Amino acid sequence: MTARRIPVVATMLVLIAVATMVALGFWQLRRLAWKEALIAKYTAAERYSSQVPFPRSAAEQADAMYRFSTFDCAHVVSLSEHSGRSAADQSGWAHVATCDVAGGGRAEAVLGWSRDPAPVAWPGGAVRGLIGPGRAAPLRVVAVPPLAGLEAMAHPDPRDIPNNHFAYAVQWFLFAATALVIYVIALRRRLSARD
């Protein structure tokens, strides 16, 4: 192969694409380290028994995760049921109230667990429990003790936070290697066809 026969523009485009994929792989490795530190922080927070004030800002939310807190559900926006597990590790239904929080903001109150998906009545009020990430709102509080005559829900577990950044990094590196191999094979075929 001589340099004058190698297509410069195509080669540059492939090299830029490969460099981008490799950079994305290293970015995922940095995300892996960040996520592992975050999960370790949240796992340590589970051991704290003291209650924290209900978080209002994003910074307060990060520090309050997996800690006990209390908020006042001033207005029940909606009641819904989702699949969930009880504190006794039985499958069934989590009954969730999306609330307007007194003083501003929105949170989910996981009222408790039951085998029956039928909606429950709950007018709102004080909710004390363990803070975890929400679905329809930034935060959810799993009520301890449960409310609305329900049974106890399983507590949110920081080990359930998805941490698949290593797999994503490997995928990006494999994409980069595959693109490079395919380009080299195509280039060899092109050059051998010219000879």
Residue pairs with C-beta under 8 A, 6 or more apart in sequence:
1 187
1 188
1 191
5 191
5 194
6 187
6 191
7 187
7 190
10 183
11 183
11 187
14 179
14 180
14 183
17 179
18 176
18 179
18 180
21 172
21 173
21 175
21 176
21 179
22 172
22 173
22 176
24 172
25 168
25 169
25 170
25 171
25 172
25 173
25 176
26 169
28 165
28 166
28 168
28 169
28 172
29 165
29 166
29 169
31 165
31 168
32 163
32 165
32 166
32 169
35 161
35 163
35 165
36 163
38 161
39 158
39 159
39 161
39 163
42 65
42 66
42 158
42 161
43 66
43 158
43 159
45 65
45 66
45 67
45 158
46 66
46 158
48 67
49 68
50 67
50 68
51 67
51 68
51 69
51 70
51 128
52 63
52 64
52 67
52 68
52 69
52 131
53 60
53 64
53 69
54 64
54 69
54 70
54 71
54 101
54 107
55 61
55 63
55 64
55 69
55 131
55 139
56 103
56 104
56 105
61 138
61 139
64 131
64 139
65 131
65 132
65 133
65 158
66 130
66 131
66 132
66 156
66 158
67 130
67 131
68 128
68 129
68 130
68 131
68 144
69 128
69 129
69 131
69 141
70 126
70 127
70 128
70 129
71 99
71 101
71 102
71 107
71 109
71 126
71 127
71 141
72 101
72 102
72 103
72 124
72 125
72 126
72 127
73 97
73 99
73 100
73 101
73 102
73 107
73 109
73 124
73 125
73 126
73 127
74 99
74 100
74 101
74 102
74 124
75 99
75 100
75 124
76 97
76 98
76 99
76 122
76 123
76 124
77 97
77 98
77 99
77 100
77 106
78 97
78 98
78 136
79 95
79 96
79 97
79 98
79 119
79 120
79 122
80 95
80 96
80 98
80 136
81 93
81 94
81 95
81 96
81 117
81 119
82 93
82 94
82 96
82 135
83 91
83 92
83 93
83 94
84 91
84 92
84 93
84 94
84 110
84 113
84 153
84 154
85 91
85 92
85 113
85 153
85 154
86 92
86 113
86 151
86 152
86 153
86 154
87 113
87 151
87 152
87 153
87 154
87 155
88 151
88 152
89 154
90 113
90 115
92 113
92 114
92 115
92 116
93 113
93 114
93 115
93 116
93 117
94 110
94 112
94 113
94 153
95 110
95 111
95 112
95 113
95 114
95 119
95 120
95 122
95 148
95 150
96 108
96 109
96 110
96 111
96 135
96 140
97 108
97 109
97 111
97 122
97 124
98 106
98 107
98 108
98 136
98 137
99 106
99 107
99 108
99 109
99 124
99 127
99 137
100 106
101 107
105 138
106 137
106 138
107 134
107 137
107 138
107 139
107 140
107 141
108 134
108 135
108 136
108 137
108 139
108 140
108 141
109 127
109 129
109 140
109 141
109 143
109 147
110 129
110 140
110 141
110 142
110 143
110 153
111 120
111 122
111 143
111 146
111 147
111 148
111 150
112 143
112 146
112 147
112 148
112 149
112 150
112 151
112 152
112 153
113 146
113 150
113 151
113 152
113 153
113 154
114 120
114 150
114 151
120 148
120 149
120 150
121 148
122 147
122 148
127 141
127 143
127 147
128 141
128 143
128 144
129 141
129 142
129 143
129 144
130 141
130 142
130 144
130 155
130 156
131 139
131 140
131 141
131 156
132 139
132 140
132 141
132 142
132 155
132 156
133 139
133 140
133 156
133 161
134 140
140 156
142 153
142 154
142 155
142 156
143 153
144 152
144 155
145 152
146 152
146 153
